[in-house]
């Protein structure tokens, strides 16, 4: 294809997680092609990790992503523990439960964040404000337990660094109790609302076969009916001792992706409640790990966006000689190529956002008219367009 | 269609009549939680100057500089708050566990230069009385003597350091950086660096 490509300069936000650059090729209203260009945020973390001690790497890898900042250190710890044996063999009981609690709390806050931004994109700014309002108590609990709202510094090889104190447990439980009405509110507001339903239904469709072909992971795959969840397939932490189920939807449109995430909130709340009840009292929280022998290990964790994979190769010194990371969004973003093409431009923003990548990506979208290769609009225009479509839909629905 | 709207209306009315969810931050100070990880501070009296914090810091925010000036030497420990990531490794691995602690400060807004966002403390060295090389900071020697108690009688340097600190032995005049000093049997009763001690033991 010989397109005249116009690259919009800025607004770049390299501080954020995954700055991607999408180029939409349009024919009138319809998206006919999509270019995904990633790699703007290459920070050399894998190489940097080779220069750090095994004890320091969790602090580095939790800064890969600010939202799933417990999944990466967790996957790293699992990979190192895989060299030493298994997690269940090495890590004390109480630490397993604390790891599970932190991991699920993070899932709650990540899903609420996504919900809010999805609401913002379709023009429901109230959903945005409410979702972020109810996310705040979760972050407060993080600050109380781990000492920070993000970048928890909880994980270490062989256990956790900080204990959940007895006086924290009632506060955590109360936060979860208060979150249930909020989750009910969102479930009602999104699943019963005719405008949102008709706005999200059959938009950004990703069929089961396409999901398998494009190797999507996490909620994006589960919304298309692909039954994968690392928590069930390869249990880690205390998750296999608790009662929960994998949320599965069939259609694979954005509505299903939303439903999967909202229903996962309930599962996460239930997992944390059970873990807090079963937390062993007065038990150690970490095992002493002295030497990491030579060898290879992998760690897989179900991050809020899907499977997070870490590979560690050690030669017996106190630094790894190879550290390979595959984050979930890397797999999911590519599926936009099938889910966004064929739709309209006003749905494109939403479709790109539905896989839950970093949102700074949408700020560098350029639309190019296929007829005369002209740049028509940028990211903010697209969000506006997306919101306008909802308003139109609302008007037609209220008339009928 | 009506019922869901009523439910959301309830939330809207509740939000209307409840006070603002956000707080009036700059005017009303925010108090973080008790275990919040904020700006790290050195505590001069508890820090031994061993430099363990600099070894474990993942961001290399703690710097250790040894300055030798004639007969005395000083160790400068600097924590750079602009590169600090507030992980708490320094506090967790501190020899005395009180030498560097994370405070609750989170507000870093300043009109100073970025390079001035730091805290420096100085520690005096114990010098080898034979070759004049710095051995360890004095506070670390004192900490070791206190920690191992009677066992410090097995090491002449530690014993001498202890006796001098309580005033039982006379403080000898140090020979500044005299590398050509003769090591003989009597040298053993001096505070020596490991290299000189080996030599003194061999020669006696």
Interface residues (C-beta under 8 A of the other chain):
Chain A: X52 X53 X55 X56 X57 X59 X60 X63 X126 X130 X133 X136 X140 X143 X144 X145 X146 X147 X148 X151 X153 X161 X162 X185 X188 X189 X192 X193 X194
Chain B: X1 X3 X4 X7 X8 X11 X12 X21 X32 X33 X34 X35 X36 X37 X56 X58 X59 X85 X86 X87 X88 X89 X92 X102
